[in-house]
Amino acid sequence: MTTAAPALSILLATWNCAPQLEDFLGSLAAQDWRDWELLLLDNASTDGTAEVVQRFQRQQDPARRVVWSSEPDGGIYEAWNRGLGLARGRYLSFIGADDVFLDSGSLRRIAALTAAGSDLITARNAYCARDGRFLRHWGSPWSWRRMRQSMTIAHPGMLVRRELFERFGPFDATYRICGDYDWFLRLPRDLRSVHSSDSILKVVQAGVSHTRIAAVYRETFRAQRRHVGAAYGGLCWALNWLKYLRRRLIGLA
């Protein structure tokens, strides 16, 4: 195995999702940009996930680092925090096990933006319903002001400079859904960022962040109360509900 640090560490939290994971791994293997390592952070799955990973490891170049870490954990943020201690890449990317890259050039296009040395590299994703119906391309550039109101960036697939976790700490694992949003609210106004209008991943709106909306907005308010105050957070809570109801009305949620 090579001792050189890769440009990118991809962190995946998994739990009993072998079929979806196999689809993601296939889309990763098809990428034409290869300077990555993969950290699979599993919550002691019992459904054959280990066998899926073993097949993938056998298919990879021996010099490529594919880490399988399986132990009981308290959720996605505990898993990702475990991965922070294992990652060696200059940039980190957090991806859902049921996401897939849109095409073979997805990683190459977003990785090319690391040349500027930005702290965050954001892009868009293609969001689809459970039945496969396309809903929208979504994901805005980083904006400190807008992020205080709600999550406006497409977190899956974006690139985060590893040093940010050294400066601002790991995820708060007491969150179940919005620990990433809480972490983003710690970041400073003058963060260096770059954005691509390309969509990188296909994301199915089937996870808890899309199906348990009331819980999402409770945790969003908790993070806002911590970082921007209860009064402002309460206003944002009401506005977020209004925006969600509008999306439901026009068929985008």
Order of alpha helices (4+ residues) and beta strands (2+ residues): beta-alpha-beta-alpha-beta-alpha-beta-beta-alpha-beta-beta-alpha-beta-alpha-alpha-beta-alpha-alpha-alpha
